[in-house]
């Protein structure tokens, strides 16, 4: 089964943390990132200001977009 998480990276590209997403499904992620419904979103998608607020709620974390890079990505359970 596939679930979606947020990965936080340093500016040098080191993975710092992984956060689970709650109460958000694939169709909502596709809308949030303007992705076609046929795309299962298996790649990494950078989180910007347009996605920040909703994904902070879904992850329970605050994002510092000026210091770190954040991506939504798929993981297999």
N, C-alpha and C positions, 0 to 999 in steps of 0.2 A: 504494500500500500504506500502511496506517495503522500507526503505532507510537506508543507511549505514552512520555511524558517527564514530568519534574518541573520546574515553573517556580518559581523563588524570587523573591519580591517583597519590597520594603521596606515598612515600615509606612505609607508615603505612597503606595504603589501602583506604584512603579517596578519594572519587570522587571530583576532583577539577574543572573540566571543561568538556564540550562536544562541539566538533567542527563538523560542517557539512562538508560533502565531496561534491565536485563539479567536474563535467567533468570526472567522473570515474564510470564505470558500474560494475555489478557483474562479468561478464567474465574476466575483467581486474583484479579485486580483487582476483578472483580465481587463475589466473596465477601468480600474485604477491606473493601470499601465498602458491603456489603449492598445491592448493585444487582441488579436482575432480570437473568437470563441473556439476555433479549431486548433489553436496552439496550446499544448499542455503546460507551457512555461517550465520546461526542464532546464533552461539556461539560467544565468545569473542576471538579475535585473536591478540596475542601480536605483536607489531610493533618492529622490530629490524632494524639493519643497512641495510639489504637488501631491506626493504620496505620504509625506512625513506624518501629518496629523493622524490619519486613519491607521497607519501602521504602528504609531506609538501606542494608540489605544489597544490594538490587536496584540501587541507584544508586551505591554505593560512597562515599556522602557522609553526613556527620552533619548533622542538622537542629537548628537553634536555634529552636524553636517560640515561645520567649518574645520573640524579636527580629524574626523574619521570618515571612512567610506562604508556605506551600508548597502547590502544587496539582498533581495529576495531570491531564494533558490529552493529547488525541490530536493527532498531527501526521501530515501526509501526506508520504511520502517522494518 
